[in-house]
Amino acid sequence: MTDAPGSREAPGPVAGPDDPAAPADGIARFCSRCGKPNPHGRPFCDTCGLALTVPSKEPSTDQGAGSARSAPLAPDAAPPAVHLDNRRDGAVTTAPLASLQTATNAIRRRPTWLVYVLSVVTLGLYFVWWFGASWADLKRVTRDPGMRPLGHALAYLVPVYGQFRLHAHYRTLNELLAKARLEPVLMPGTMVLASLVGAVLGLIAQLPRSQDNGPLVLVLVVASGVVLGWMIDQWEAALVAYHARSGRSAVPTRVRRAEWAILVLGGLVFLFLVVGLLVAPA
């Protein structure tokens, strides 16, 4: 569609760095389809490709042919809102879709090799840290202020009660998958059983050993870490599937500096453990 000459104003300057949220004249501030913000005043949405050019308002008249057109979306109109269930009290909260996208864009997938290696070389301690960190990821998705990652991680260390928290951990993500019309792939009961198997293997490895059973102890330690790594990887894959189903950008796979540091230190400790298990004392 073309406008008559002189009926459309020339677009104004793009907002400067001091005010990134200010829209350019005639350019929508938010995408009316996906809610993604448009801080740089581009004419098309970077996510869904929708045209963001807003025609100048003209006084509507009933004279002449044609019916009145609906008013266009104002450049400073707020993005559409989404409703999220608060898992603690059942209340429904409303949050702008753009802010939800910003929160979930902070989510990353921990590489598969990383979760397995860290679970082994830290002798299972990495799983406790991940238990709280992944709960924080879920909190950014659900925007539930009642979710406390630190308390959640510490609760896992409590005998018996920790297994109930583990069950709730995987069940919560399963419920999100169901709401997104995805087949729930996580089995909370199986995860609890796997956690118990890993714990039993770790306890057996700590029993008094002789000079001849060092390799067996090493195998049990590695097997315990592999079980925990599998549990982590199942969660990571399910969260990425939910993220993709929601139509958001791809989840980056990267290793953070703290994880590199833990990997190096844990690797050194594990190396000393291997030497102590396999090398016979003089």
C-alpha angles and dihedrals in degrees: 000000000000128000126225114263111277094013094102126063120230113253114261127231121296114259114271126239092263091064108028093166096058111105126229115248109276094009121107116243093216133025109255091210106047102009095235112154119245104208095160097054097242117171093229132045113256091215108042102010096238115157109253098191110124115205116227115264117256125191109262117237132185092212121105131017123321134045128269115275124227116259113265123243109276116240092242096044116135118250121252117280130232128209120230128187117239103226096206103057104007094247120146117233127193123221131172112259091230092058090047090053091049090052096047092044086068089065118101135181116242108227115258094234090051097055092048095047095044092047090055103040094044091049092238098312091112089065091062091053092046091049090064096037094053090048087055089052090053091048090057089053098046095032089218110159090197092070110097112189097192094050089044092055093047091048089060089065092059110099115250093352089066090063090055089053090049090053091050090047094062095033091059092056090045089057090053090052090052092051089052089053092248124137108257103244099178119088108200093195091053090049091053090050091048090050091053091048090052091048092050092050090050092050092049090051089057094057117111109284135203130215092268103050098058094107091050091052090050091052091051092050092050092045091052091052092047091055091052091045090053091052091052094047092052090055094046092052092049093050091050090051090052091047092052092046090056089062097246130138122284117284111244119234110215144138119237125221093250090055091051088052092049090047093054096044093042090048091055092049091047091049091055089049092053091049091049092050099044104032112077115229115254 
